[in-house]
Amino acid sequence: MRPEDWPEVERIYAASEEIGLWTLQASVFAVNLVSLRLHEQAGFRLVGTRERIAQRDGRWHDTVMLERRSPVVAIRLASSSFPAR
C-alpha cells in the first residue's frame, strides 16, 4: 500500500506540513509486523527499539520507534521561510 492509496494518511501528512511539523513519530509493538510494514510503506523509517517498555496481557514487549520526516517542511526550514514547531 502506498500513502496515496490511503487518503487518511495523505490528509494527516498535509495537515502536519501545513502547520510546520517536520517529524511524525510512531511507536509500535515489535511483534506487530503488519503495522510495522504499513508504517514503512507510508514513509516511516526505523529509529530504534525500546526493550521491555510496554506491558500487554501481562507480558513485557519491545516497541519499535519510527519516524517520518516531511520533505516539504524540510525545504521550508532550509529556506527559513516557515517556522518549525
N, C-alpha and C positions, 0 to 999 in steps of 0.2 A: 504494500500500500504506500503510495506517495502522498505527501502532505496535501497536494492539490485534489486528491481523491477523498479527502477528509475535510469537509467545509468548516467544521468546528475548529479544527487546528488552524486553518488559514485565518479564521476570524480572531483567534487568540493571538496569533503572530502579528496580524495587522494592528490590533488594539495595543499590544505591548510596544510595538515600534512607534505607534502614534504618540505615546506618552514618553518615549525615550528609554525604554527598558532594553538594555543591551543583552542581558543574560537571563534566560529562563532556566530554572533548576527543577530537578525531579529526584525523588528517592524511591526506589523500587526494591521489593524483596528479591534477593539474588536468585531464588528458586522460581520466580515468575518469568520464565523465559519468553512467553508470549508478549508480556508488557515490555520487556527489555527490547525485543525485536521491533515492536511498534514504535517505541521511542527512537530507536536507531533509524528506522525508516522515516520518521518525522523530523530527522535532522539533529537529534541529540547525540552527544558523544560521551563516552565513559570518562568520568573524572577520578573515581576511586571506589573502594569498598570499605564500608564500616562494618567491622566484625562484631557479631553478637550484640547488636544495638537495639533490636526490637523483638518483643515477645508476641507470639501469636499462638493461640491454642496451647499455652503453657510451655512452648519451646522457644528458645532464643534463635534468632535468624540474623543473617547478614543482610545489609541493604547496599544497593549499588547507587552511587551518586552519578547523576547525568546532568548535562547542561547543553543548552543551545544558545549560541551567540548570534545575534542578528547582524547580517552583513549590511543591512540598511542603516541601522543605528551606528555601526562601526564607521561607515563613511561619514555620517553626520558628525560623529565625535572627532574624527580626523580633521574635519574642516572647521571644527569648533563653532559650528552654526546651530547646534542643537544641544540643549542641556541634558546631561546624563542624570539618571536617577538611580 
